Structure formats: C-alpha cells, structure tokens
Amino acid sequence: MSSRSRHDVKGPAGVSAHGPSTRQLRVAEEVRRVLAELFARTEFRDPELLDVRITVTEVRISPDFRHATAFVTRLGRSDVEVLLPALKRVAPFLRTGLSRALNLRTVPEIHFQPDTALDNAMELDEIMRSPEVRRDLEKDPE
C-alpha cells in the first residue's frame, strides 16, 4: 500500500489538485504587499520605469516557494506589457527588497505578468450592455 493519501494528489508541475496551500496564500499575499510598497516608494534608475505607477494586483507562488508570479497593471492604462522587460531588469533589486522585508528561508524569484482581469471585466460589461444582449435578456420567457 502506498504511503501517499488521497490528499497528496498532485497535478501538472507539482501543483496540488486542491489549489494552493494556506501557507502559499499567506506568503503570496505578503510578497504582494512588499512589492506594492517597493513600487510605491522606490525611484528606479531604469528610464522606462521613471514616473510609472505600477500596481501589483496578485501574486501566485509556486509550491516550493522558489518562484513568484506577480500580476501587474498600470492605473488608468492598459499598456503594461511594454514595461515587462524593464520589470525583468529590476527583479533582482526587488528580490533584495523582499529578502530584507520578509523572513523566508528562500526568497522567490519574481516573474511578472500583465493583469488583464479588469480589461476582461470591462469588455464583458460592454457586451452585456449591447442592444442585442439587452434585447435577449429583457425578453419574457413564454
């Protein structure tokens, strides 16, 4: 008989089939908070990041806590993709800031992804407000 229980089921890339653990969620939220603080109070030397306001909306951390994916957006703008190379360049500096602020055995390597959730929600809202959809929604079922 195997020593693994049904709760140890792992999916692709070692991710638990039940989602992230409570510890992963706690660490991810702390990483998000520290990154948000660093973006708010740090002037970066990278010319592409001068006078740019970055918002960290979510952080997902790998099960081994070695990698963190930070979902970022720019307030009032949807062109955060052009900043991804600059964010990759400042990632070591941000990782150092994480190591100073958090008491972790391993400080995760930071990867950046654009957060498109707000854009998707606005697009869906626009579709729901279209005359064709409104007409279908207001129709009385017979």
N, C-alpha and C positions, 0 to 999 in steps of 0.2 A: 504494500500500500504506500502511496506517495505521501510525503510529509507536507505537501502543499495543500492548503484548504481551498475551498471554492472562492474564498475572498481574495486569494492571491492571483487571480486570473489577470494576465497582462495582455494588452492589445498591441498594436503596432508600435514600434520604437520604445517598448517598455512602459507605455502609459497604462495605468490601471484602467480596467474596463468600467470602473465606478467613478471615474473622474479624479481630479486632483485631491490629495490628502488635505486635511485641515492644516498641517504644518506648511505644505506647499502654498496654500492660500494665504496664510499669515505672513510668510516670508515674502511672497509676491507683493502683497499689499505694502509691506514695509519698504521693499525696493522701489515701488511706485512712489511712495511718499517722499523718500530721499531723493529720487531722481527729479521729482517735481520741484523740490526745494532747490536742488542744484541748478535746474534750468531757470528758476525764478531769480536767484541771486548771483549767478555767475556770468561774467562777461567772457565770452570765448574769444580766443585770438584768431580763430578761423574767420576769414572775411565773409564767408557765406552765412555765418550764424550771427553776425553783428546785427543788433536791433531786431532780432527774430524772437517771437514769443512761441515757445513750444509747450504744448500741454500733453502730459503723459496720462492717457485715459485708462490704461490697463496694463498689467504686467503678468505674464504667464511664465512659470518657472518649470524647468524640467524635473523629473522625479529624482535625479541625482544632484540637483541644485547647482549644477555647473553652468547652465545656460539660462538666461532670462530673455524673453522676447517682450520688448516694450512697444506698445501701440501708441503712436504719437499723432498729434494733429496740430494745426495752426489755427488759432482763434480767428474766425471770420474768413478763412481762406481754405481752399481745397488743394493747394499745390505742395503739400508736404513731401511728395515723392522726390522733388528736386533737391531736398535737403538731406536725403538718406546718405549720400556719400560723405557729406560733412559730418553727419552724426556718427557715421562709422569711424571717421578720423578722430573724433573726440571721445569715443567709447573708452579707451584706456584711462583717460583723465576722469571720466565719470565713474569708472570701476574703482579707481583710487578713492574717490569721494565716498563710494559705497563702503569700502573697506574701513574707512575712518568712522563712519556713522553707524555701521551695523556690526554686531558681534557674531560673525558667522565663521564656521570652520573653513568654508570655501566660498569666496566671493564669486558670484556668477559672471560669466562673460555676457556682455549685453549685445543684443541684436535688436535692430529697430525695424518696425513695420508700420506702414500708414494705417491709421484707424479710419475705416470707411463706413462705420456703423451709422454715423449721423447723416452722411450723404445718402446712404441706402434708405434711411428712415424718411428723409425729405423727399426722395424720389417716389417712395411708396405713398406718402401723403399726397403728393401731386397726382398720382394715378388715381387714388381714391376720390379725389375732388374733381376728376374729369367728368364732363357731362355724360359720357357714355356709361361710366360706372355708377354715377349718381342715379341715372335713369333706371338702371338694373336694380339698384339697392332699394329705390323707392317704390318699385312695382309691388302691388299687392298680390300675394300668392292666392291663386283661386282653387 
